[in-house]
């Protein structure tokens, strides 16, 4: 599973939240809607992809998907 699918668009063709309020950090395209169904570290191929999703979902202030288990602002630290 890749974090940045070909074509530059995330699942469903959106690179931002449905309301357009959240941009992917550092120009990354999000594979998943950060306000959609729950995601966990197993959904991401890389830490960078998980981090972009985490930040778009409100991290580190909010972590609705619980991707930052030790609350240090870094999501899915075990991923490559």
C-alpha positions, 0 to 999 in steps of 0.5 A: 500500500502506498501513501502517494498513489499515482495521479497525485490524488488521494482516495476519492480524488481528494487531497484535502478534507472534504471541507477543503480546510486541511492541506497535506503538509509539505505538498504530500498528497494524502491517500485517506481523508483525515476526517474519514474512517479510523486509520492506524499505522498499518494503513501507511507504507511510510512514516512520512505518509503517516505523519502527513495524515496525522498533521492534516487530522490535527496532530499533534494537538489532536490525534483522533486516529491515535497514531502518536502512541507516545504523544511526542508529535511523531506518528507511527515511528516504527514505519520506514 
